Each structure stands twice: as structure tokens, then as C-alpha cells.
Amino acid sequence: HAATTGDRSHAATTGYRAHAATTGCGSHAATTGYGSHAATTGDWSHAATTGDWSHAATTGDWSHAATTGDRAHAATTGSKAHAVCVGIGGRVKIGANGYGMLTWNDGARDRTVTIYEGEDGVEAGVWYELRDGKPIRCDDEENAA
């Protein structure tokens, strides 16, 4: 476990099922283990994971959450924040004026789709995943693809 509360602080973990959390502005949280989690609550904060089934979440404005493991999740609730899932089968939740990026494979190569809050019916605070390269609302997290 790693946790910080000061401004511009950092937290990092590398173990399996590890956690990293920050609450200060400009803070960062990173995990690399499977089943790991990273969370920030300060503005301009960042959260990143690289293990499969990992999660990253931010709540501050202009914050970022990114995951690279397959079936991982990235969520932001702040205005103009970004959520990115590089792994196949991931899900994103974005805030007002935010955007999310999801990855899928079309049979020949990996492709990325960007969704924007307020466009094409995309809503803030809702989980989205890709099916056949199209973003779909994911109301039931247990049954997400």
C-alpha cells in the first residue's frame, strides 16, 4: 500500500493486489501489479495502472486516469478530465466536458475509439465499453464484456 496526502505528492506500488492513493493537488498514484488500484482526489492529479484487472480513478478537475491491462477500468469525475484504457476490453467513465479512450481489436489490429461527454449520446458518470468498435453504455458492471 502507498498513500500520500500532501500537495504534489506521489504514491507507487509494484506488488500484486497493491493500492496507491493521493489526496493533494498535483499528486500522482501508480500501480503495476495485477488487481491493483490507483486513486487521486486532488485537482491536476493522475492515476495509472499497468496490471490486468487494475483500476484507476480520479475526482479532481483536469485529472487523468489511465490503464494498460486488459479488462481494466479508468474513471474520472472532474470537469475536463480524461480516462484512457489501452488494454482490450476496458471500460471508462468520464466527467463533464471530459473524454475517454477505449481500445479494441478488429481482427487485424488494435484500434482506439475516443468518446466525448455530450457527443453521440455519451453522458458523464456512466461506464462505457466497446462492442464491435462502438461505444455502448455499461449499466451493469458485473455483466460488462
MIDOSE-1310 file (N, C-alpha, C; in nm, 2 decimals, decimal comma, always signed):
residues 145
haat	+0,08/-0,12/+0,00/+0,00/+0,00/+0,00/+0,09/+0,12/+0,00; +0,04/+0,23/-0,06/+0,11/+0,36/-0,06/+0,01/+0,47/-0,06; +0,03/+0,57/+0,02/-0,07/+0,67/+0,04/+0,00/+0,81/+0,06; -0,05/+0,91/+0,01/+0,00/+1,05/+0,03/-0,12/+1,14/+0,05
tgdr	-0,09/+1,25/+0,13/-0,20/+1,35/+0,14/-0,15/+1,49/+0,11; -0,02/+1,51/+0,09/+0,03/+1,64/+0,07/+0,02/+1,68/-0,08; +0,03/+1,81/-0,10/+0,03/+1,86/-0,24/+0,15/+1,81/-0,32; +0,13/+1,79/-0,44/+0,23/+1,74/-0,53/+0,31/+1,61/-0,48
shaa	+0,23/+1,53/-0,41/+0,29/+1,41/-0,36/+0,28/+1,29/-0,46; +0,35/+1,18/-0,43/+0,35/+1,07/-0,52/+0,32/+0,94/-0,44; +0,26/+0,84/-0,50/+0,24/+0,71/-0,44/+0,26/+0,61/-0,55; +0,33/+0,50/-0,51/+0,36/+0,40/-0,62/+0,36/+0,26/-0,55
ttgy	+0,31/+0,16/-0,62/+0,32/+0,02/-0,57/+0,36/-0,07/-0,69; +0,42/-0,18/-0,66/+0,45/-0,28/-0,77/+0,40/-0,42/-0,74; +0,35/-0,44/-0,62/+0,31/-0,58/-0,58/+0,17/-0,61/-0,63; +0,14/-0,74/-0,63/+0,00/-0,79/-0,67/-0,10/-0,74/-0,57
raha	-0,21/-0,70/-0,61/-0,33/-0,65/-0,53/-0,29/-0,53/-0,44; -0,19/-0,45/-0,49/-0,14/-0,34/-0,42/-0,23/-0,22/-0,44; -0,22/-0,11/-0,37/-0,30/+0,01/-0,38/-0,22/+0,13/-0,37; -0,26/+0,24/-0,43/-0,19/+0,37/-0,42/-0,29/+0,48/-0,42
attg	-0,28/+0,57/-0,33/-0,38/+0,68/-0,32/-0,32/+0,81/-0,29; -0,37/+0,92/-0,34/-0,32/+1,05/-0,31/-0,44/+1,14/-0,29; -0,43/+1,25/-0,21/-0,53/+1,34/-0,20/-0,49/+1,49/-0,22; -0,37/+1,51/-0,24/-0,32/+1,65/-0,26/-0,33/+1,69/-0,40
cgsh	-0,33/+1,82/-0,43/-0,33/+1,88/-0,56/-0,20/+1,84/-0,63; -0,20/+1,81/-0,76/-0,08/+1,78/-0,83/-0,02/+1,65/-0,79; -0,10/+1,56/-0,73/-0,04/+1,43/-0,68/-0,05/+1,33/-0,79; +0,02/+1,21/-0,76/+0,02/+1,10/-0,86/+0,01/+0,97/-0,79
aatt	-0,05/+0,88/-0,85/-0,06/+0,74/-0,80/-0,04/+0,64/-0,91; +0,04/+0,54/-0,88/+0,07/+0,44/-0,99/+0,08/+0,30/-0,93; +0,03/+0,20/-1,00/+0,05/+0,06/-0,96/+0,09/-0,02/-1,08; +0,16/-0,13/-1,06/+0,20/-0,22/-1,17/+0,15/-0,36/-1,15
gygs	+0,11/-0,40/-1,03/+0,06/-0,53/-1,00/-0,08/-0,56/-1,05; -0,10/-0,69/-1,07/-0,23/-0,74/-1,11/-0,33/-0,71/-1,00; -0,45/-0,67/-1,03/-0,56/-0,64/-0,93/-0,53/-0,52/-0,85; -0,44/-0,44/-0,90/-0,40/-0,32/-0,82/-0,50/-0,20/-0,85
haat	-0,49/-0,10/-0,76/-0,58/+0,01/-0,77/-0,50/+0,14/-0,76; -0,54/+0,25/-0,82/-0,48/+0,38/-0,80/-0,59/+0,48/-0,79; -0,58/+0,57/-0,70/-0,69/+0,67/-0,68/-0,63/+0,81/-0,64; -0,69/+0,92/-0,70/-0,65/+1,05/-0,65/-0,77/+1,13/-0,63
tgdw	-0,77/+1,23/-0,55/-0,88/+1,32/-0,52/-0,84/+1,47/-0,54; -0,72/+1,50/-0,56/-0,68/+1,64/-0,58/-0,69/+1,68/-0,72; -0,71/+1,81/-0,74/-0,70/+1,86/-0,88/-0,57/+1,84/-0,94; -0,57/+1,83/-1,07/-0,45/+1,80/-1,15/-0,37/+1,68/-1,11
shaa	-0,44/+1,58/-1,05/-0,38/+1,46/-1,01/-0,38/+1,36/-1,12; -0,31/+1,25/-1,11/-0,30/+1,15/-1,21/-0,31/+1,01/-1,14; -0,36/+0,91/-1,21/-0,37/+0,78/-1,16/-0,34/+0,68/-1,27; -0,25/+0,59/-1,26/-0,21/+0,50/-1,37/-0,20/+0,36/-1,31
ttgd	-0,24/+0,26/-1,39/-0,21/+0,12/-1,36/-0,16/+0,05/-1,48; -0,08/-0,06/-1,46/-0,04/-0,14/-1,58/-0,08/-0,29/-1,57; -0,12/-0,33/-1,45/-0,16/-0,47/-1,43/-0,30/-0,50/-1,49; -0,32/-0,63/-1,53/-0,45/-0,67/-1,57/-0,55/-0,65/-1,46
wsha	-0,67/-0,62/-1,49/-0,78/-0,61/-1,40/-0,76/-0,50/-1,29; -0,67/-0,40/-1,33/-0,64/-0,29/-1,24/-0,74/-0,18/-1,26; -0,74/-0,08/-1,17/-0,84/+0,03/-1,18/-0,77/+0,16/-1,15; -0,81/+0,26/-1,21/-0,75/+0,40/-1,19/-0,87/+0,49/-1,18
attg	-0,87/+0,58/-1,08/-0,98/+0,67/-1,06/-0,93/+0,81/-1,02; -0,99/+0,91/-1,07/-0,96/+1,05/-1,02/-1,09/+1,13/-1,00; -1,08/+1,23/-0,91/-1,20/+1,31/-0,89/-1,18/+1,46/-0,91; -1,06/+1,50/-0,92/-1,03/+1,64/-0,94/-1,04/+1,69/-1,09
dwsh	-1,07/+1,82/-1,10/-1,08/+1,87/-1,24/-0,95/+1,86/-1,31; -0,95/+1,84/-1,44/-0,83/+1,82/-1,52/-0,74/+1,71/-1,48; -0,80/+1,61/-1,41/-0,72/+1,49/-1,37/-0,72/+1,39/-1,48; -0,64/+1,29/-1,46/-0,63/+1,18/-1,57/-0,62/+1,05/-1,50
aatt	-0,68/+0,95/-1,56/-0,68/+0,81/-1,52/-0,65/+0,73/-1,64; -0,55/+0,64/-1,63/-0,51/+0,55/-1,74/-0,48/+0,41/-1,69; -0,52/+0,32/-1,78/-0,49/+0,17/-1,75/-0,44/+0,11/-1,88; -0,35/+0,01/-1,86/-0,30/-0,06/-1,98/-0,33/-0,21/-1,98
gdra	-0,38/-0,26/-1,87/-0,41/-0,40/-1,86/-0,55/-0,43/-1,93; -0,56/-0,55/-1,98/-0,69/-0,59/-2,04/-0,80/-0,60/-1,94; -0,92/-0,56/-1,98/-1,03/-0,56/-1,89/-1,01/-0,47/-1,77; -0,93/-0,37/-1,78/-0,91/-0,27/-1,67/-1,01/-0,16/-1,68
haat	-1,02/-0,08/-1,58/-1,11/+0,03/-1,57/-1,04/+0,16/-1,54; -1,09/+0,27/-1,60/-1,04/+0,40/-1,57/-1,16/+0,50/-1,56; -1,16/+0,58/-1,45/-1,28/+0,66/-1,43/-1,23/+0,80/-1,38; -1,30/+0,90/-1,43/-1,28/+1,04/-1,38/-1,41/+1,10/-1,36
tgsk	-1,42/+1,19/-1,26/-1,54/+1,26/-1,23/-1,52/+1,41/-1,23; -1,40/+1,46/-1,24/-1,38/+1,60/-1,25/-1,41/+1,66/-1,39; -1,43/+1,79/-1,40/-1,46/+1,85/-1,53/-1,33/+1,85/-1,61; -1,34/+1,83/-1,74/-1,23/+1,83/-1,83/-1,12/+1,73/-1,80
ahav	-1,16/+1,62/-1,74/-1,07/+1,51/-1,70/-1,07/+1,40/-1,81; -0,97/+1,32/-1,81/-0,96/+1,22/-1,92/-0,94/+1,08/-1,86; -1,00/+0,98/-1,92/-0,99/+0,84/-1,88/-0,95/+0,76/-2,00; -0,84/+0,68/-1,99/-0,79/+0,60/-2,10/-0,77/+0,46/-2,06
cvgi	-0,82/+0,37/-2,14/-0,79/+0,22/-2,13/-0,72/+0,18/-2,25; -0,59/+0,14/-2,24/-0,52/+0,09/-2,35/-0,54/-0,05/-2,38; -0,57/-0,13/-2,27/-0,59/-0,27/-2,29/-0,73/-0,31/-2,35; -0,74/-0,42/-2,41/-0,86/-0,47/-2,48/-0,96/-0,50/-2,37
ggrv	-1,09/-0,46/-2,40/-1,20/-0,50/-2,31/-1,21/-0,41/-2,18; -1,15/-0,29/-2,19/-1,15/-0,20/-2,07/-1,28/-0,12/-2,07; -1,30/-0,04/-1,97/-1,42/+0,04/-1,95/-1,37/+0,18/-1,90; -1,45/+0,29/-1,94/-1,42/+0,42/-1,89/-1,54/+0,49/-1,85
kiga	-1,52/+0,58/-1,75/-1,63/+0,66/-1,70/-1,57/+0,80/-1,70; -1,64/+0,90/-1,76/-1,58/+1,04/-1,77/-1,67/+1,14/-1,70; -1,62/+1,25/-1,67/-1,69/+1,36/-1,61/-1,74/+1,46/-1,72; -1,79/+1,57/-1,67/-1,84/+1,68/-1,76/-1,72/+1,73/-1,84
ngyg	-1,75/+1,75/-1,97/-1,65/+1,80/-2,07/-1,53/+1,72/-2,08; -1,54/+1,59/-2,03/-1,42/+1,50/-2,04/-1,43/+1,41/-2,16; -1,32/+1,33/-2,18/-1,32/+1,23/-2,29/-1,26/+1,11/-2,24; -1,29/+1,00/-2,30/-1,24/+0,87/-2,27/-1,19/+0,80/-2,40
mltw	-1,09/+0,71/-2,38/-1,04/+0,64/-2,49/-1,04/+0,49/-2,46; -1,09/+0,41/-2,55/-1,10/+0,27/-2,53/-1,04/+0,20/-2,65; -0,99/+0,08/-2,63/-0,91/+0,00/-2,73/-0,99/-0,13/-2,76; -0,99/-0,17/-2,89/-1,05/-0,29/-2,93/-0,97/-0,35/-3,05
ndga	-0,99/-0,47/-3,08/-0,92/-0,53/-3,19/-1,02/-0,57/-3,30; -0,99/-0,53/-3,42/-1,09/-0,55/-3,53/-1,06/-0,68/-3,61; -0,97/-0,77/-3,55/-0,93/-0,89/-3,62/-0,80/-0,88/-3,69; -0,76/-0,76/-3,72/-0,63/-0,74/-3,79/-0,53/-0,65/-3,70
rdrt	-0,59/-0,56/-3,62/-0,50/-0,48/-3,54/-0,58/-0,41/-3,43; -0,51/-0,36/-3,33/-0,57/-0,29/-3,22/-0,61/-0,15/-3,27; -0,73/-0,10/-3,23/-0,77/+0,03/-3,27/-0,82/+0,10/-3,14; -0,82/+0,24/-3,15/-0,86/+0,32/-3,04/-0,98/+0,40/-3,08
vtiy	-1,08/+0,41/-2,99/-1,20/+0,49/-3,01/-1,21/+0,59/-2,90; -1,23/+0,72/-2,93/-1,24/+0,83/-2,83/-1,39/+0,87/-2,82; -1,43/+0,88/-2,70/-1,57/+0,92/-2,67/-1,56/+1,06/-2,60; -1,66/+1,14/-2,62/-1,66/+1,28/-2,56/-1,79/+1,30/-2,49
eged	-1,79/+1,35/-2,37/-1,91/+1,37/-2,30/-1,99/+1,48/-2,37; -2,12/+1,45/-2,39/-2,20/+1,55/-2,46/-2,21/+1,52/-2,61; -2,14/+1,43/-2,67/-2,14/+1,39/-2,81/-2,19/+1,25/-2,83; -2,27/+1,23/-2,93/-2,32/+1,10/-2,97/-2,39/+1,03/-2,85
gvea	-2,46/+1,10/-2,76/-2,53/+1,05/-2,65/-2,44/+1,01/-2,53; -2,31/+1,03/-2,53/-2,23/+1,00/-2,42/-2,25/+1,09/-2,30; -2,28/+1,03/-2,19/-2,31/+1,10/-2,07/-2,20/+1,09/-1,96; -2,18/+1,20/-1,88/-2,09/+1,20/-1,77/-2,14/+1,10/-1,66
gvwy	-2,04/+1,04/-1,60/-2,08/+0,95/-1,48/-2,13/+0,81/-1,52; -2,12/+0,77/-1,65/-2,17/+0,65/-1,70/-2,05/+0,56/-1,75; -2,05/+0,43/-1,72/-1,95/+0,35/-1,77/-1,97/+0,31/-1,92; -1,87/+0,31/-2,00/-1,88/+0,28/-2,14/-1,77/+0,17/-2,17
elrd	-1,81/+0,08/-2,26/-1,71/-0,01/-2,32/-1,74/-0,02/-2,47; -1,65/-0,09/-2,54/-1,67/-0,11/-2,68/-1,72/-0,25/-2,72; -1,82/-0,25/-2,81/-1,86/-0,38/-2,87/-1,86/-0,35/-3,02; -1,78/-0,44/-3,09/-1,76/-0,42/-3,23/-1,71/-0,28/-3,27
gkpi	-1,63/-0,22/-3,18/-1,57/-0,09/-3,21/-1,67/+0,03/-3,18; -1,78/+0,00/-3,13/-1,88/+0,11/-3,10/-1,90/+0,12/-2,95; -1,90/+0,24/-2,90/-1,92/+0,26/-2,75/-2,06/+0,23/-2,71; -2,07/+0,15/-2,61/-2,20/+0,12/-2,55/-2,21/+0,15/-2,40
rcdd	-2,32/+0,19/-2,36/-2,34/+0,22/-2,21/-2,33/+0,08/-2,14; -2,26/+0,09/-2,03/-2,24/-0,03/-1,95/-2,30/-0,01/-1,81; -2,43/-0,03/-1,80/-2,51/-0,01/-1,68/-2,48/-0,11/-1,57; -2,45/-0,23/-1,61/-2,43/-0,34/-1,51/-2,29/-0,38/-1,51
eena	-2,21/-0,34/-1,42/-2,06/-0,36/-1,42/-2,03/-0,51/-1,41; -2,12/-0,59/-1,35/-2,10/-0,74/-1,34/-2,11/-0,80/-1,48; -2,19/-0,75/-1,56/-2,21/-0,82/-1,69/-2,14/-0,74/-1,81; -2,05/-0,66/-1,78/-1,97/-0,59/-1,88/-1,89/-0,69/-1,96
a	-1,88/-0,66/-2,09/-1,80/-0,75/-2,17/-1,65/-0,74/-2,14
